[in-house]
Amino acid sequence: MLPSGFKPYLVHNVEELEPLFTQNTVYAAVIAHSVGGALRRKIEEAAQAKNIHVVNAGCRQKQEEQ
């Protein structure tokens, strides 16, 4: 159990988010360390569309120059 009250669920691709669609109040997605930046963005977008909490969202993203 995480400090936020969610149970962690390790995700490697977008298809692995499907079990969380109905359990989004109990489980939170944790994107695997081995997932690259492009796939990570796709997972984060799909999770946001389905209202799934992602514990490590925003990691490995390049900061845009201002």
Buried (B, 14 or more C-beta within 10 A) or exposed (E): EEEEEBEEBEBEEBEBBEEBEEEBEEBBBBBBEEBEEEBBEEBBEBBEEBEBBBBBBEEEEEEEEE
